[in-house]
Amino acid sequence: LYADHVKMKEVIQSKFPKMPEKPEQDMYDLVINSDFEMTVKLVIVFRGLTMSLVRKQFDTGLGASIKKLSGEKHEELLS
């Protein structure tokens, strides 16, 4: 999972102007509950898996959800 670190830093600094020595649960909660642009990299190691099966399941599951959320603005990223 790769998130927009600049935006994440801005959000954290707005809530925590002085950073604590150790990360606190509130910081984790803030990051998890905030909206950031992100890239998700999924690695699956399974011998019987085919690319066509993965693509079909992605299109009907996660891909369909992303299309619904983005209003199909990012169609080229899903193909």
Rosetta silent file (secondary structure, phi, psi, omega in degrees, C-alpha in Angstrom):
SEQUENCE: LYADHVKMKEVIQSKFPKMPEKPEQDMYDLVINSDFEMTVKLVIVFRGLTMSLVRKQFDTGLGASIKKLSGEKHEELLS
SCORE:     score description
SCORE:     0.000 S_00000001
   1 L     0.000  124.232  179.073    0.000    0.000    0.000 S_00000001
   2 E  -119.267  122.364 -178.067    1.486    3.305   -1.089 S_00000001
   3 E  -113.307  160.913  177.218   -0.173    6.508    0.142 S_00000001
   4 L   -68.918   99.366 -173.628    0.345   10.178   -0.702 S_00000001
   5 H   -66.527  -29.102  178.782    2.951   10.936    1.973 S_00000001
   6 H   -66.645  -47.844  178.856    2.699   14.724    1.546 S_00000001
   7 H   -63.793  -41.635 -179.991   -1.056   14.715    2.214 S_00000001
   8 H   -61.417  -43.610  179.308   -0.606   12.244    5.064 S_00000001
   9 H   -62.094  -42.070  178.716    2.025   14.478    6.675 S_00000001
  10 H   -61.269  -44.283 -179.364   -0.267   17.530    6.375 S_00000001
  11 H   -64.602  -44.420 -179.451   -3.159   15.696    8.032 S_00000001
  12 H   -65.055  -43.575 -179.252   -0.993   14.387   10.874 S_00000001
  13 H   -67.134  -28.317  177.978    0.617   17.794   11.492 S_00000001
  14 H   -67.875  -31.682 -179.332   -2.788   19.481   11.602 S_00000001
  15 H   -93.948  -32.583 -177.945   -3.825   17.235   14.491 S_00000001
  16 L  -124.674   81.132 -178.348   -0.385   16.760   16.101 S_00000001
  17 L   -59.246  -36.397  175.728    1.624   20.008   15.738 S_00000001
  18 L  -110.833  116.986 -176.688    4.353   18.550   17.951 S_00000001
  19 L   -69.861  133.319  176.005    5.137   14.965   17.044 S_00000001
  20 L   -70.640  162.424 -179.740    5.303   12.564   19.999 S_00000001
  21 L   -63.836  -39.354  178.936    8.435   10.469   20.478 S_00000001
  22 L  -118.421  146.792  175.849    6.532    7.280   19.694 S_00000001
  23 L   -59.623  142.300 -179.939    3.538    6.896   17.372 S_00000001
  24 L  -109.773  159.444  179.873    0.255    6.922   19.266 S_00000001
  25 H   -58.069  -36.699  178.570   -2.962    5.027   18.578 S_00000001
  26 H   -59.450  -35.400  178.995   -4.679    8.344   17.763 S_00000001
  27 H   -66.477  -45.860  178.743   -2.179    8.867   14.932 S_00000001
  28 H   -60.945  -44.411  179.765   -2.914    5.462   13.439 S_00000001
  29 H   -61.878  -41.362  178.955   -6.654    6.058   13.732 S_00000001
  30 H   -60.676  -45.938 -179.198   -6.318    9.461   12.065 S_00000001
  31 H   -66.003  -44.947 -177.363   -4.405    7.994    9.118 S_00000001
  32 H   -64.884  -35.154 -176.303   -6.727    5.018    8.705 S_00000001
  33 L   -92.493    3.000  179.050   -9.854    7.176    8.801 S_00000001
  34 L   -97.315  160.132  178.495   -8.530    9.885    6.450 S_00000001
  35 L   -97.563  121.181  176.812   -8.826    9.993    2.673 S_00000001
  36 L  -131.618  148.612  169.106   -5.548    9.718    0.771 S_00000001
  37 L   -70.999  140.170 -178.459   -4.754    8.850   -2.797 S_00000001
  38 E  -149.164  160.223  173.964   -3.110    5.467   -2.732 S_00000001
  39 E  -118.577  133.225  179.714   -1.761    2.647   -4.812 S_00000001
  40 L  -112.319  127.487  177.545   -2.403   -0.926   -3.744 S_00000001
  41 L  -113.273  122.229 -177.594   -0.039   -3.683   -4.818 S_00000001
  42 L  -114.173  124.900  178.433   -1.348   -7.201   -4.385 S_00000001
  43 L  -116.409  121.995  179.347    0.968  -10.193   -4.661 S_00000001
  44 L  -120.494  128.286  176.848   -0.608  -13.648   -4.792 S_00000001
  45 L  -113.651  106.683 -179.029    1.457  -16.815   -4.889 S_00000001
  46 L  -155.822  120.434 -171.826   -0.726  -19.740   -5.945 S_00000001
  47 L   -62.049  -38.111 -174.323    0.275  -22.334   -8.530 S_00000001
  48 L   -85.619    5.980 -175.506   -3.188  -23.004   -9.999 S_00000001
  49 L   -84.679  135.553  176.391   -4.072  -19.370  -10.586 S_00000001
  50 L  -114.373  155.760 -179.028   -4.441  -18.054  -14.135 S_00000001
  51 H   -63.611  -37.383 -179.671   -4.410  -14.451  -15.298 S_00000001
  52 H   -64.596  -37.750  177.407   -7.846  -14.801  -16.886 S_00000001
  53 H   -65.734  -43.618  178.949   -9.308  -15.996  -13.572 S_00000001
  54 H   -62.093  -46.784 -178.722   -7.696  -13.098  -11.692 S_00000001
  55 H   -62.226  -42.476 -179.553   -8.937  -10.542  -14.238 S_00000001
  56 H   -62.711  -46.292 -179.114  -12.477  -11.976  -14.167 S_00000001
  57 H   -66.872  -36.614  177.690  -12.648  -11.910  -10.365 S_00000001
  58 H   -65.008  -45.547 -178.340  -11.169   -8.406  -10.244 S_00000001
  59 H   -61.770  -37.303 -177.503  -13.689   -7.103  -12.790 S_00000001
  60 H   -87.531  -17.082 -177.407  -16.657   -8.535  -10.884 S_00000001
  61 L  -110.424  -96.976 -175.559  -15.386   -7.679   -7.397 S_00000001
  62 H   -62.620  -41.834  179.399  -12.902   -4.988   -6.532 S_00000001
  63 H   -59.529  -42.094  178.945  -12.813   -3.500  -10.028 S_00000001
  64 H   -64.681  -39.149  178.103  -16.582   -3.046  -10.047 S_00000001
  65 H   -65.579  -41.392  178.677  -16.445   -1.334   -6.646 S_00000001
  66 H   -64.321  -42.578  178.173  -13.704    1.036   -7.816 S_00000001
  67 H   -60.808  -41.407 -179.493  -15.692    1.887  -10.947 S_00000001
  68 H   -65.650  -43.480 -178.692  -18.763    2.608   -8.824 S_00000001
  69 H   -69.282  -36.925 -175.269  -16.822    4.813   -6.387 S_00000001
  70 H   -92.779   -2.475 -177.915  -14.897    6.735   -9.046 S_00000001
  71 L    67.245   28.934  179.797  -17.795    7.133  -11.449 S_00000001
  72 L    59.436   27.754  177.619  -15.755    5.208  -14.030 S_00000001
  73 L   -73.310  -26.055 -173.737  -13.316    8.146  -14.298 S_00000001
  74 L  -113.975   41.956 -177.928  -10.305    5.855  -14.098 S_00000001
  75 H   -56.265  -39.403 -176.862  -11.320    3.130  -16.533 S_00000001
  76 H   -65.589  -26.667  179.585   -7.827    3.034  -18.102 S_00000001
  77 H   -76.819  -20.251 -176.228   -6.260    2.179  -14.741 S_00000001
  78 H   -95.154   -2.467 -178.458   -8.507   -0.844  -14.291 S_00000001
  79 L  -104.584    0.000    0.000   -7.749   -2.528  -17.605 S_00000001
